[in-house]
């Protein structure tokens, strides 16, 4: 019940959030309270105005990165949470699977390969991963680095895609 209340408070914190990106585009966020697993609750924050199909253009990458920065900034002033992740499909790596993404580097420590923010308790449970920095009181994060744009197979570089098809036709046989 406590986790559900926390999820509802976090959802209320993001629901209706609106901001104008540097490109002039206005983004309005909505939420979806979803029971992720039987024992845990999650909040999905989404904007229908951004690409739903991934980073397909340079503008997608720039706008999604700015939106991600703004979401993390808003999270800093939000209610309690255990784990937050900004990306296209954050639910693909639920909190219960985070240990699967921890590398033990021996004497160098442990490294979590997922960019996210976690509360102090989860940070300790994951072995206090290196490359995490204070996010806000009682929270740590593996700093957000933005979305990646890859020109090959993008929508805005048709001539590059054609060149790839000409030079490597075997790419498209399988």
C-alpha positions as CSV (number, residue, x, y, z in Angstrom):
1,X,0.0,0.0,0.0
2,X,2.9,2.4,0.8
3,X,4.5,1.8,-2.6
4,X,1.2,2.5,-4.3
5,X,0.7,5.8,-2.4
6,X,4.3,6.8,-3.4
7,X,3.6,5.9,-7.1
8,X,0.4,8.0,-7.0
9,X,2.2,11.0,-5.4
10,X,4.9,10.7,-8.1
11,X,2.3,10.5,-10.8
12,X,0.6,13.6,-9.6
13,X,3.9,15.4,-9.5
14,X,4.4,14.8,-13.3
15,X,0.8,14.7,-14.6
16,X,0.2,17.8,-16.7
17,X,3.8,19.0,-16.5
18,X,4.4,21.2,-19.5
19,X,7.4,23.0,-20.9
20,X,8.6,24.6,-24.1
21,X,11.8,23.1,-25.6
22,X,14.6,25.2,-27.1
23,X,13.2,24.3,-30.6
24,X,10.0,26.1,-29.7
25,X,8.0,22.8,-29.4
26,X,5.7,22.6,-26.3
27,X,5.6,19.3,-24.6
28,X,2.9,18.2,-22.2
29,X,3.5,15.1,-20.1
30,X,0.9,12.6,-19.0
31,X,1.1,9.6,-16.7
32,X,0.1,6.0,-16.7
33,X,-0.1,4.4,-13.3
34,X,0.7,0.8,-14.0
35,X,1.1,-2.2,-11.7
36,X,4.5,-3.4,-13.0
37,X,4.7,-6.6,-11.0
38,X,2.4,-8.0,-8.3
39,X,4.6,-6.5,-5.6
40,X,5.7,-3.2,-7.0
41,X,4.2,-0.1,-8.6
42,X,5.5,2.1,-11.4
43,X,4.7,5.4,-13.0
44,X,5.1,5.8,-16.8
45,X,5.5,9.5,-17.8
46,X,5.1,10.1,-21.5
47,X,4.6,12.8,-24.0
48,X,2.7,12.1,-27.2
49,X,4.5,14.9,-28.9
50,X,7.9,13.2,-29.0
51,X,8.8,10.4,-31.4
52,X,7.2,7.1,-30.4
53,X,9.5,5.1,-32.7
54,X,12.9,6.0,-31.2
55,X,15.5,8.4,-32.3
56,X,15.1,8.6,-36.1
57,X,16.4,12.1,-36.7
58,X,18.9,14.4,-35.2
59,X,16.0,16.7,-34.1
60,X,14.5,13.7,-32.3
61,X,17.8,13.2,-30.4
62,X,18.1,16.8,-29.4
63,X,14.4,17.2,-28.3
64,X,14.4,13.9,-26.4
65,X,17.6,14.8,-24.6
66,X,16.3,18.2,-23.6
67,X,13.0,16.5,-22.4
68,X,15.1,14.0,-20.4
69,X,17.1,16.7,-18.7
70,X,13.9,18.6,-17.8
71,X,12.3,15.4,-16.5
72,X,15.2,14.6,-14.2
73,X,15.2,18.3,-13.0
74,X,11.5,18.0,-12.1
75,X,12.2,14.7,-10.4
76,X,14.7,16.5,-8.0
77,X,11.8,18.3,-6.5
78,X,9.4,15.4,-6.5
79,X,8.1,13.0,-3.8
80,X,9.9,9.8,-2.7
81,X,10.8,7.1,-5.2
82,X,13.0,4.1,-5.4
83,X,14.1,4.0,-9.0
84,X,13.7,6.4,-11.9
85,X,14.9,6.0,-15.5
86,X,14.5,8.4,-18.4
87,X,14.5,6.7,-21.8
88,X,12.2,5.6,-24.6
89,X,11.1,2.4,-22.9
90,X,12.0,2.6,-19.2
91,X,9.8,-0.3,-18.2
92,X,12.1,-2.7,-20.1
93,X,14.4,-2.7,-17.2
94,X,12.4,-2.9,-14.0
95,X,13.9,-2.2,-10.6
96,X,13.8,-5.9,-9.7
97,X,16.2,-6.7,-12.6
98,X,18.8,-4.0,-11.8
99,X,21.2,-6.5,-10.3
100,X,21.5,-8.1,-13.7
101,X,23.1,-4.9,-15.0
102,X,25.7,-4.6,-12.3
103,X,29.3,-5.5,-13.2
104,X,31.8,-6.4,-10.5
105,X,35.1,-4.7,-11.3
106,X,37.0,-6.2,-8.4
107,X,39.0,-3.7,-6.4
108,X,37.6,-0.9,-8.6
109,X,34.1,-1.5,-7.3
110,X,30.8,-2.3,-8.9
111,X,29.3,-0.5,-11.9
112,X,25.7,-0.2,-12.8
113,X,25.4,0.0,-16.6
114,X,21.9,1.7,-16.5
115,X,21.6,5.5,-16.4
116,X,19.1,6.1,-13.6
117,X,18.4,7.7,-10.2
118,X,17.9,5.5,-7.1
119,X,17.2,6.1,-3.5
120,X,20.0,5.6,-0.9
121,X,18.7,2.1,0.1
122,X,18.7,0.8,-3.4
123,X,22.1,2.4,-4.1
124,X,23.5,0.4,-1.1
125,X,21.7,-2.8,-2.2
126,X,23.3,-2.5,-5.6
127,X,26.8,-2.3,-3.9
128,X,27.2,1.5,-4.1
129,X,28.1,1.5,-7.8
130,X,30.9,3.7,-9.0
131,X,30.1,6.5,-11.4
132,X,27.1,7.5,-9.3
133,X,26.8,11.0,-7.9
134,X,24.5,12.6,-5.4
135,X,21.2,13.5,-7.1
136,X,19.3,15.1,-4.1
137,X,19.2,14.4,-0.4
138,X,19.0,10.6,0.0
139,X,19.3,9.8,-3.7
140,X,22.1,8.9,-6.2
141,X,22.2,8.9,-10.0
142,X,24.3,7.7,-12.9
143,X,24.2,11.0,-14.8
144,X,21.9,11.2,-17.8
145,X,23.8,11.5,-21.0
146,X,21.0,12.1,-23.5
147,X,19.7,10.1,-26.4
148,X,21.8,8.7,-29.1
149,X,21.5,9.6,-32.8
150,X,22.9,7.2,-35.4
151,X,22.8,8.6,-38.9
152,X,22.9,5.1,-40.5
153,X,19.3,3.9,-40.9
154,X,17.9,7.2,-39.7
155,X,15.0,8.9,-41.5
156,X,17.0,12.0,-42.4
157,X,20.0,10.5,-44.3
158,X,18.5,8.6,-47.2
159,X,21.6,8.9,-49.3
160,X,23.7,7.5,-46.6
161,X,21.4,4.5,-46.2
162,X,21.5,3.9,-50.0
163,X,25.3,4.0,-49.9
164,X,25.3,1.4,-47.2
165,X,22.9,-0.8,-49.3
166,X,25.3,-0.4,-52.3
167,X,28.4,-1.1,-50.4
168,X,27.1,-3.8,-48.1
169,X,24.1,-5.5,-49.7
170,X,24.6,-8.5,-47.5
171,X,23.3,-6.4,-44.5
172,X,19.9,-6.7,-46.0
173,X,19.8,-10.4,-46.9
174,X,19.1,-11.6,-43.4
